[in-house]
Amino acid sequence: MRRPHQPYADAFAHHRIDLMVPSVEAAIAAQLRDMGLVTLDGLTSRDAVLAFATRIMHLVPHRDSDSDGLTTIRDTRRHPHRAGFAGFGHGELAPHTERSGTPNPPRLMLLVCGQAAVTGGESLLTDGQAVHTDLFLGGQEAGLALAQPRTAFFGAGDGHTTQVFTVHRSQRVSVRLRLDRLARWSPIVQPHLPQLRTAAVSHQITLALAPGQGYLLDNERWLHARRAFTGDRLCWRALGNPRIPMTRGFAPAPEAVPPAMLSEAG
Ligand SMILES: [Fe+2]
């Protein structure tokens, strides 16, 4: 499939930081603040993933995590059609924010490949800054509507009322999205959902992770998705909040700075 916005040939190499370099935490912090995404390799065991994750973040345990704080992502064949459990199947996943239906989603998400799929299973990542910019081009209507407070409800009965773009007091922006059956929308934003979905897909970069390779993303900026797969694909995931200070959200592109508008303190 053609990816018209793919800005570089090898997205993994473009974002990679070598874990063997001195002061790697500082390099990772700088890139997280600047780009919101780091790719990594050499994490060839669950213990290695856990050791790295705890250097970078305070792990946040949640519904699906195991006793060590990591989550094993594989096709469990247990919840094939249950909303909110699609990650534990083998199907395609649409672009989303991790834990979008909770009041405070974890700021960081680390996903490492333990075993690659036989076919498919690539990770597809979208920079929310690019999506935000897209929705402000050709008139600001879509971007402004999607920043209106309380125009989305994400999750099941215990979900969270929110909006796709949260504009902080600093004028930085956070993105929060899901596009599955657990997303409900205000009539204000309904007309803009096709444009939003198109932007979230057209800006995807593709990572075909081999065992030991992974990505670390800012969950307030990047959306993640995956292609359907066959085989016993297995990944380890860590969710948590950074040990380093990180300002809320991302700096919007200059052409996408909305007029003075606050949708949420922060
Ligand atoms: Fe996810």
Boltz pocket constraint, residues with backbone or C-beta under 6 A from the ligand:
constraints:
  - pocket:
      binder: B
      contacts: [[A, 87], [A, 96], [A, 97], [A, 98], [A, 224]]
      max_distance: 6.0
